Amino acid sequence: MISCRAAVMAALVAAPVGAAEIDPGAEAVLRGMCAALGGLASFTVTSDGSTDVILRDGRKLQLVATTTAVVDRAAGFRMRRDGPFGAVEAVHDGATLTVWSEALGGYAVTPAPGGLDEGLDALLAVFGEGAAGGADLLYADPCGNLMNGVESGDYIGVTTVGGVAAHHLFYRADDHDWQLWVRAEGAALPVRYVITSKWLMGAPQFTAQFHDWRFEADDDFSFTAPEGAREIAAADAARDMME
């Protein structure tokens, strides 16, 4: 008798891939998550993440980090990531975006007038995904980013992630695949998020597992430079953070 896991994998492999072939179950869960998450005026969440790095000799390293995001859609955000190369903090106050790197011993300030979406746009434009992996989930309309270039979507079923029952979704785009696990009970918030760069050597992945959701943002989103930190150009900070 074929196992359930084998049956699911066989169905995914055999399924024809056309333009935006989205399973209705996957569509319903994703839209529900986007509405629930985009509807939060403020929140705090922690994620445990990992990023695969493929070395030239074929070795795959998994760099792990913990990120705490404090978000107020009207006032700003603060994200702090503690990883293998020290802490990185990004703060947006509605007017400017400041990114501080412990490894560089400095901080960079760039204009970013507007709300949360504009602050995230500035963060990703200047510093790239490396500074805020998974930030596409924080936008007012998360689905607008997630569905960009999507070719197909599948509803895998309900599983348990970190003790939480969650709907498992699998979506395919041209250059990457992504998966979401969304709470099956209570608020339809993301539990786990995986992006696979499928055409790069070694198919590196970014993974984030979310926990400790709180529906408040106790922060004034002001930045105070650590003692001894120097201000550096945003372009220099971005280049050094990505090297």
C-alpha positions in Angstrom: 0.0 0.0 0.0 1.4 3.4 -1.0 2.0 5.7 2.0 0.2 9.1 2.4 3.4 11.0 2.0 4.3 9.1 -1.2 0.8 9.7 -2.5 1.1 13.5 -1.9 4.5 13.6 -3.6 3.3 11.6 -6.5 0.3 13.9 -7.0 2.5 17.0 -6.9 4.9 15.6 -9.4 2.2 14.4 -11.7 0.1 17.6 -11.6 0.3 19.7 -14.7 1.7 23.2 -14.2 -0.2 26.0 -16.0 -0.7 29.7 -15.5 -1.7 30.3 -11.9 -3.2 26.9 -11.2 -4.2 27.5 -7.6 -6.0 24.8 -5.5 -9.1 26.5 -3.9 -8.1 25.2 -0.5 -4.7 26.8 -0.8 -6.2 30.0 -2.0 -8.7 30.2 0.9 -6.1 29.6 3.6 -3.6 32.1 2.1 -6.2 34.8 1.7 -7.4 34.2 5.2 -3.8 34.6 6.5 -3.2 37.7 4.5 -6.4 39.3 5.9 -5.6 38.3 9.5 -2.0 39.5 9.4 -2.7 42.6 7.3 -5.5 43.5 9.7 -3.2 43.7 12.7 -2.6 47.4 13.6 0.3 46.5 15.8 2.1 43.3 16.9 5.3 41.7 18.2 6.6 38.4 16.9 9.8 36.3 17.2 11.1 34.0 14.5 13.9 31.5 14.5 15.4 31.5 11.0 18.0 29.8 8.9 19.6 30.7 5.6 21.6 28.3 3.5 24.9 29.4 2.1 26.5 27.3 -0.7 30.3 27.6 -0.7 32.3 27.3 -3.9 33.5 23.8 -2.9 29.9 22.6 -2.6 29.6 22.7 1.1 26.2 23.9 2.4 26.2 26.0 5.6 23.1 26.8 7.5 23.3 30.1 9.2 20.8 30.5 12.0 19.5 33.6 13.7 16.6 34.8 15.9 14.7 37.9 14.9 12.2 39.9 17.0 9.9 42.3 15.1 8.0 45.0 16.8 5.5 46.6 14.3 3.0 49.5 14.5 1.7 50.0 11.0 1.1 53.7 11.7 4.2 54.6 13.7 7.0 52.3 12.5 8.9 49.1 13.2 12.0 47.8 15.0 13.6 44.5 13.9 16.5 42.9 15.7 18.3 39.9 14.4 20.9 38.0 16.5 22.9 35.7 14.3 26.4 34.3 13.8 27.9 37.6 12.8 26.5 39.6 15.6 23.3 41.6 16.0 21.7 43.7 13.3 18.9 46.2 14.1 16.6 48.0 11.7 14.4 50.9 13.0 11.9 52.9 11.0 10.2 55.9 12.6 8.0 57.1 9.7 10.6 59.4 8.4 14.0 57.6 8.3 15.3 54.1 8.3 18.3 53.3 10.5 20.2 50.0 10.2 22.9 49.2 12.8 25.3 46.3 12.5 27.3 45.1 15.4 29.9 43.5 13.1 30.5 46.8 11.3 30.4 48.8 14.5 28.3 51.4 12.7 24.9 52.5 11.6 23.4 53.9 8.4 20.5 56.3 8.0 18.5 56.7 4.9 15.3 58.7 4.2 12.1 56.6 4.3 9.0 58.8 4.7 5.7 57.0 5.0 4.2 54.0 6.8 5.2 50.4 7.3 5.2 49.5 3.7 7.4 52.4 2.7 9.8 51.5 5.5 10.0 47.9 4.4 10.5 49.0 0.7 13.5 51.1 1.8 15.0 48.3 3.9 14.8 45.8 1.1 15.9 48.3 -1.6 19.0 49.4 0.2 20.0 46.4 2.3 18.4 43.5 0.5 16.7 40.3 1.7 19.8 39.6 3.9 18.7 42.3 6.3 15.1 41.2 6.6 14.3 37.8 5.5 10.6 37.1 5.5 9.7 40.8 5.6 7.3 40.2 2.7 4.9 38.8 5.2 4.7 42.1 7.1 3.2 44.3 4.4 -0.4 45.6 4.6 -1.2 43.2 1.8 1.1 40.2 2.2 -0.6 38.4 -0.7 0.5 41.1 -3.1 4.1 40.1 -2.6 3.6 36.4 -2.0 1.6 35.9 -5.2 4.0 37.8 -7.5 4.9 35.4 -10.3 3.2 32.4 -8.8 2.4 29.6 -11.3 0.6 27.1 -9.1 -0.4 26.5 -5.5 -1.3 23.3 -3.6 -3.0 22.5 -0.3 -1.0 19.7 1.3 -3.1 19.2 4.5 -3.0 19.8 8.2 0.1 19.0 10.3 1.6 20.0 13.6 4.4 22.6 13.8 5.8 23.5 17.2 2.8 22.0 18.9 0.4 24.1 16.7 -2.1 22.6 14.2 -1.4 24.3 10.9 -2.5 24.2 7.2 0.4 23.4 4.9 0.6 25.3 1.6 3.0 24.8 -1.3 3.4 27.5 -4.0 5.6 27.5 -7.1 6.9 30.6 -8.9 9.4 30.8 -11.8 12.6 31.0 -9.9 11.6 29.8 -6.4 9.2 27.7 -4.5 7.7 28.7 -1.2 5.8 27.0 1.6 3.6 28.3 4.4 2.2 26.7 7.5 -0.8 28.7 8.8 -2.6 28.2 12.1 -5.6 26.0 11.7 -7.2 27.2 14.9 -7.7 30.8 16.2 -6.1 33.7 14.3 -4.9 32.6 10.9 -1.3 33.6 11.4 1.9 32.1 9.9 3.7 29.5 11.8 6.4 28.6 9.4 7.7 30.0 6.1 10.2 28.4 3.7 11.6 29.8 0.4 13.6 27.5 -1.9 15.8 29.1 -4.6 15.3 26.1 -6.9 17.6 27.0 -9.8 20.6 27.9 -7.8 23.3 25.3 -7.1 22.3 23.3 -4.0 18.8 24.8 -3.9 19.5 27.0 -0.9 16.6 27.7 1.4 15.5 30.4 3.8 13.3 29.2 6.7 11.5 31.1 9.5 9.4 29.7 12.3 7.2 32.2 14.1 6.2 32.1 17.8 5.3 34.4 20.7 2.8 36.5 18.8 1.6 39.5 20.9 -0.9 42.0 19.5 0.8 45.2 20.7 4.0 47.2 19.9 5.4 48.8 23.0 8.1 50.9 21.4 8.7 54.5 20.4 10.8 53.5 17.4 13.6 55.9 18.2 17.2 54.9 17.5 20.0 55.4 20.0 23.5 54.6 18.7 25.4 52.2 20.9 28.5 53.7 22.5 31.4 53.9 20.0 29.2 53.2 16.9 29.9 55.5 14.0 27.6 56.6 11.2 28.5 55.1 7.8 27.1 55.5 4.3 24.1 53.3 3.5 25.7 52.0 0.3 28.8 51.0 2.2 26.8 49.3 4.9 24.7 47.4 2.4 27.8 46.2 0.5 29.6 45.0 3.7 26.5 43.3 5.1 26.0 41.3 1.9 29.6 40.2 1.6 
